[in-house]
Amino acid sequence: FTLKTKGGLYGMVKIIDGWYFIPESNQYTLIHEYEKPKGTFGKKKSDIEDNIEMVVKQEEVGYFMSLSGMLKGLARILTKQKYDNGEINNIKDFLTELTRLEKELKEICKEK
């Protein structure tokens, strides 16, 4: 159960910029927070004005039974984003980046 407040979801724990999780009694919910132009749902990018107000959105991305599983899931998402942006072009680079991100996310959690 997650309480929603005016400022967002209650009880979110920051992992890295734009990524949070909510620890619940039987799972971890991964949350992606991002900015989006206000009032643009269903509109093409070409139809959106340049000086439009931005709003912060929060999206539940996944549900995980363990913290380590959630971090691995986040590493997969971030690696896939790099692939989608053309930063990764082959399986070797994909696996190298995935391994690097998994290690980096675990280290970030150790520091906190």
Backbone bond lengths (Angstrom), bond angles and torsions (degrees), N, CA, C in turn:
res aa  C-N    CA-C-N  psi(-1)  N-CA   C-N-CA  omega(-1)  CA-C   N-CA-C  phi
1 F - - - 1.456 - - 1.513 109.27 -
2 T 1.328 117.66 129.66 1.453 122.54 -178.72 1.512 109.45 -121.86
3 L 1.313 116.29 129.78 1.459 120.68 176.38 1.520 109.89 -86.23
4 K 1.312 116.91 131.29 1.452 120.55 175.55 1.521 108.63 -99.49
5 T 1.327 115.22 134.36 1.454 120.91 177.96 1.515 108.35 -120.79
6 K 1.318 117.28 173.15 1.461 120.48 -179.93 1.526 111.51 -59.57
7 G 1.334 117.13 -35.58 1.463 121.67 -179.01 1.509 113.69 -85.47
8 G 1.305 119.43 -1.01 1.452 121.14 179.14 1.516 111.51 133.21
9 L 1.311 115.39 -156.94 1.453 120.88 -178.32 1.523 109.60 -82.12
10 Y 1.306 116.13 140.39 1.466 122.59 -178.51 1.522 109.55 -82.14
11 G 1.338 115.76 137.01 1.452 119.88 173.03 1.510 115.28 84.17
12 M 1.312 119.14 19.39 1.458 121.13 179.30 1.525 110.31 -76.44
13 V 1.336 115.85 141.10 1.458 122.75 177.17 1.526 107.02 -113.82
14 K 1.340 116.63 126.72 1.462 120.99 -177.54 1.528 110.71 -75.06
15 I 1.332 115.65 135.53 1.466 122.23 173.79 1.529 107.54 -100.31
16 I 1.334 115.72 -62.53 1.463 124.38 174.09 1.526 106.38 -143.33
17 D 1.317 117.66 173.43 1.460 120.07 -179.60 1.525 110.88 -53.31
18 G 1.323 115.60 126.48 1.460 122.14 177.32 1.521 115.06 84.58
19 W 1.319 118.30 -4.66 1.459 121.48 -176.75 1.525 110.10 -130.36
20 Y 1.332 115.64 129.12 1.449 123.30 -176.19 1.525 109.17 -138.15
21 F 1.325 116.06 168.29 1.460 119.07 170.35 1.521 109.22 -141.29
22 I 1.321 114.07 157.87 1.455 121.79 176.75 1.530 106.85 -117.68
23 P 1.336 116.38 115.68 1.465 118.18 175.61 1.532 109.66 -78.17
24 E 1.299 115.70 125.13 1.462 120.39 178.91 1.526 108.19 -119.38
25 S 1.286 117.44 175.91 1.470 120.62 -174.00 1.526 113.20 -61.47
26 N 1.313 118.16 -33.39 1.465 119.73 -176.52 1.525 114.26 -129.44
27 Q 1.336 117.63 9.70 1.462 119.72 -179.84 1.532 110.84 -164.58
28 Y 1.330 114.41 169.05 1.462 122.50 172.79 1.521 106.61 -116.80
29 T 1.324 117.03 128.50 1.460 121.56 179.29 1.521 108.17 -103.48
30 L 1.341 116.36 121.08 1.458 122.33 179.20 1.525 108.87 -86.08
31 I 1.337 116.63 129.89 1.459 123.28 -176.57 1.523 109.84 -120.19
32 H 1.324 116.61 132.83 1.462 121.69 172.91 1.525 108.11 -107.46
33 E 1.329 116.00 124.37 1.462 121.61 177.94 1.517 108.14 -110.49
34 Y 1.336 116.71 129.71 1.455 121.63 -176.99 1.520 110.20 -149.82
35 E 1.333 115.33 163.60 1.465 120.30 176.45 1.512 109.82 -97.74
36 K 1.328 114.31 144.76 1.464 120.82 -178.97 1.523 107.75 -142.40
37 P 1.330 117.95 143.96 1.465 119.34 175.99 1.536 110.41 -60.64
38 K 1.328 116.67 133.77 1.464 122.52 -177.38 1.532 110.71 -68.13
39 G 1.321 116.18 137.02 1.459 122.12 174.65 1.509 115.33 70.21
40 T 1.334 117.29 30.35 1.466 119.64 -177.23 1.520 113.34 -111.81
41 F 1.322 117.21 9.69 1.456 120.08 -179.28 1.527 110.00 -58.38
42 G 1.321 116.90 126.18 1.457 122.31 177.63 1.515 114.65 81.02
43 K 1.327 118.77 3.86 1.466 121.22 179.63 1.519 110.62 -100.50
44 K 1.327 115.76 150.26 1.458 121.33 175.80 1.523 109.13 -73.89
45 K 1.343 115.61 152.20 1.467 119.63 178.56 1.517 111.46 -58.02
46 S 1.315 117.20 -34.55 1.471 120.86 -178.42 1.528 112.38 -69.68
47 D 1.341 117.47 -20.16 1.468 121.60 -179.45 1.534 113.05 -91.23
48 I 1.337 117.52 -3.34 1.455 121.65 -177.24 1.523 109.90 -90.44
49 E 1.328 115.85 130.93 1.458 121.07 179.72 1.524 110.62 -68.99
50 D 1.354 115.97 153.41 1.454 120.90 -178.68 1.526 113.28 -70.68
51 N 1.308 118.88 -37.75 1.463 122.07 -174.18 1.523 112.46 -100.56
52 I 1.307 117.29 39.47 1.459 120.86 -177.45 1.542 109.55 -85.33
53 E 1.326 115.98 148.57 1.464 121.87 179.49 1.527 110.44 -66.41
54 M 1.329 115.39 139.72 1.457 121.12 179.05 1.532 109.46 -98.76
55 V 1.321 116.37 145.54 1.459 121.85 176.24 1.529 108.50 -125.83
56 V 1.322 115.80 151.35 1.459 121.37 178.65 1.530 108.65 -90.19
57 K 1.318 115.35 128.90 1.466 121.86 178.82 1.525 108.97 -115.11
58 Q 1.302 116.37 149.53 1.457 122.41 175.59 1.517 108.27 -128.01
59 E 1.335 114.85 128.88 1.455 120.57 -176.57 1.530 109.76 -125.79
60 E 1.318 116.81 130.35 1.460 120.82 173.70 1.525 107.17 -76.12
61 V 1.331 115.57 118.86 1.461 121.14 -173.28 1.526 112.25 -96.14
62 G 1.321 116.61 -35.33 1.456 118.64 -178.33 1.512 111.90 -167.49
63 Y 1.327 114.46 165.12 1.456 122.42 -179.75 1.521 107.36 -124.60
64 F 1.336 116.53 130.18 1.451 121.00 -173.08 1.526 110.42 -131.37
65 M 1.328 115.94 145.62 1.463 121.84 -179.63 1.530 111.67 -81.10
66 S 1.339 117.42 -24.04 1.462 120.17 -178.23 1.526 109.84 -133.29
67 L 1.323 115.01 156.40 1.456 121.19 177.63 1.524 110.67 -66.17
68 S 1.326 117.40 -40.96 1.461 120.08 179.25 1.530 111.04 -65.64
69 G 1.320 117.40 -37.09 1.466 120.68 176.53 1.514 111.83 -65.01
70 M 1.330 116.42 -37.16 1.460 120.61 178.16 1.527 110.63 -66.20
71 L 1.338 117.48 -42.02 1.462 120.82 179.35 1.527 111.16 -65.18
72 K 1.323 117.49 -38.88 1.467 120.81 176.29 1.527 110.28 -64.98
73 G 1.328 116.76 -39.15 1.468 120.62 177.00 1.518 111.84 -63.25
74 L 1.324 116.58 -41.31 1.464 120.55 177.45 1.523 110.50 -64.95
75 A 1.319 117.62 -41.06 1.469 120.63 177.42 1.525 110.83 -60.14
76 R 1.332 117.94 -40.73 1.472 121.28 177.52 1.524 110.91 -63.25
77 I 1.333 116.91 -42.41 1.466 120.92 179.97 1.524 110.53 -62.99
78 L 1.333 116.87 -46.90 1.465 120.73 -178.36 1.527 111.76 -65.63
79 T 1.338 116.51 -37.79 1.467 120.40 177.40 1.526 110.16 -66.70
80 K 1.325 116.90 -41.58 1.476 120.83 178.01 1.525 110.98 -62.16
81 Q 1.335 117.91 -37.17 1.464 120.70 176.86 1.520 110.86 -61.84
82 K 1.326 116.99 -40.32 1.464 120.39 178.56 1.528 110.46 -65.68
83 Y 1.323 116.86 -38.33 1.466 120.79 176.32 1.530 110.06 -63.38
84 D 1.326 116.29 -46.36 1.466 121.10 -179.64 1.525 112.19 -61.83
85 N 1.344 116.92 -31.86 1.470 121.36 179.53 1.523 112.89 -84.32
86 G 1.336 117.51 0.05 1.460 120.73 178.40 1.526 113.95 83.20
87 E 1.330 117.61 9.87 1.463 120.98 179.89 1.528 111.50 -80.18
88 I 1.321 117.17 -19.75 1.464 123.15 178.44 1.521 107.25 -124.88
89 N 1.358 115.74 131.47 1.463 119.10 -174.31 1.526 114.91 -122.62
90 N 1.341 118.01 -6.71 1.459 118.63 -178.80 1.526 110.27 -146.72
91 I 1.315 115.69 167.80 1.464 121.54 -173.99 1.521 111.25 -65.35
92 K 1.322 118.34 -37.30 1.460 120.87 -179.57 1.530 110.49 -61.55
93 D 1.339 116.88 -47.32 1.462 120.77 178.82 1.527 111.52 -65.30
94 F 1.339 116.35 -36.41 1.464 120.97 178.53 1.528 110.38 -61.70
95 L 1.335 116.34 -49.34 1.463 120.77 -178.36 1.532 111.90 -67.62
96 T 1.326 116.65 -36.85 1.466 120.78 177.22 1.517 110.48 -63.03
97 E 1.331 117.08 -45.82 1.467 121.38 179.65 1.515 111.36 -66.94
98 L 1.319 117.70 -40.39 1.456 121.54 178.21 1.527 110.84 -60.13
99 T 1.319 116.62 -46.35 1.467 121.54 178.94 1.524 111.02 -63.76
100 R 1.327 117.30 -41.88 1.454 121.91 179.61 1.530 111.13 -62.28
101 L 1.337 116.27 -45.96 1.459 120.88 -179.68 1.526 112.53 -65.94
102 E 1.327 117.45 -40.21 1.463 120.15 177.56 1.523 110.26 -59.36
103 K 1.332 116.18 -45.00 1.464 121.23 179.30 1.527 110.75 -64.87
104 E 1.333 117.03 -44.88 1.468 121.66 -179.19 1.535 111.51 -61.82
105 L 1.324 117.49 -43.43 1.464 120.82 179.67 1.528 111.41 -64.68
106 K 1.316 117.58 -38.82 1.464 120.31 177.26 1.524 110.65 -65.36
107 E 1.332 116.74 -38.77 1.465 120.69 179.32 1.533 110.76 -67.12
108 I 1.326 116.94 -39.71 1.471 120.65 177.71 1.527 110.04 -59.05
109 C 1.322 116.68 -40.83 1.462 120.70 -179.04 1.533 111.32 -69.25
110 K 1.304 117.38 -30.85 1.464 121.09 178.34 1.528 110.88 -69.96
111 E 1.345 116.14 -32.94 1.466 121.13 -176.89 1.509 111.78 -71.21
112 K 1.321 118.50 -28.07 1.468 121.86 -172.91 1.490 112.93 -82.86
